[in-house]
Amino acid sequence: MAFGGIRAALRRLRIGVLLLAAAGLAGLWLLAGLYTLSPGEAAVVLRLGSYQRTELREGLHFHLPPPLERRKVVNVGVSHREEFGDIDAEPKSALAAETAMQTSDNNIVLVEFFVQYRIGDPFHASYRVADPVALLRDGAQAAMREVVGHNTIDGVLSEQRGAVAEQAAARLQQILRGYNAGLSVTSVELQEVQPPDPVREAFDDVIAANQDSIRMENEAEGYANEVLPGARAEAAELRSAAAAYHDAIVVEARGEAQRFLALAAEYRRAPAVTRKRLYLETMEAVLPAAEKVIIEPGTAALLPHLQIGPRGAAQGGAQ
């Protein structure tokens, strides 16, 4: 009996140990589904190889332990950069071929640029295409060549550089969206744009002339902005003065007309008195400005010999 009890106890002990081991292994298996996402990270969760969900929230997460579910953590907060072309590369190198592009006016221009992008869709970036970076590089070159091919060399070199970069970024994003690449283009920037070496000096002269033209236009516009306000103010002042003079003359003319009408009415009532009054008023206005000489009676014969008036005063001064 004692031996049988010992065997039963050992059996129960073995079962307990096995259960504890199984529970520990189950716990460790479940712990394999715990993971933490840092800021800027995302996790793509696959269930038995099929896409299940994308976790974007930072912190602690859980999915069914492998092999039921698996995760791939992708950094979506980092901006990546790819550079294209090299103006100083050897003429027959791959970089030189990547740099040379044809414009709409059948000229060759050397374009060196870079693309900044980030991962927009972690699942597409991880599983839709085999090599997203290679797709981005091919798409960026195709987009830039297409945009440059629709612009003249003068526009690419100076006038439309910003527009070329914006159009290339939009076209590249369209290409990537068509392939479900999961990449989001942040910007496309032109680093250097130059004509080929044999004609570079001539194009430098053209660019310098365009810059001089823009500078002179800006100076002329600044001078116009400086002069026009003064001219407008002077014109307004002259118009105001002319209007005031007009009003004064009209008022004066109306006053003279009313005075004449009043005199005409008085003259009709008393012609002799009015005539004499007009004569006296006229003499009163004229005589103060006239030179007067008072002589005694009987001395009029001496007047030609007297130095009277401005002529005589001048002759007296000359003596």
Secondary structure, 3 states (H helix, E strand, C coil): CHHHHHHHHHHHHHHHHHHHHHHHHHHHHHHCCEEEECCCEEEEEEECCEEEEEECCCEEEECCCCCCEEEEEEECCCCEEEEECCCCCCCCCHHHHHHEEECCCCCEEEEEEEEEEEECCHHHHHHCCCCHHHHHHHHHHHHHHHHHHCCCHHHHHHHCHHHHHHHHHHHHHHHHHHCCCCEEEEEEEEEEEECCHHHHHHHHHHHHHHHHHHHHHHHHHHHHHHHHHHHHHHHHHHHHHHHHHHHHHHHHHHHHHHHHHHHHHHHHHCHHHHHHHHHHHHHHHHHHHCCCCCCCCCCHHHHHHCCCHHHHHHHHHHC
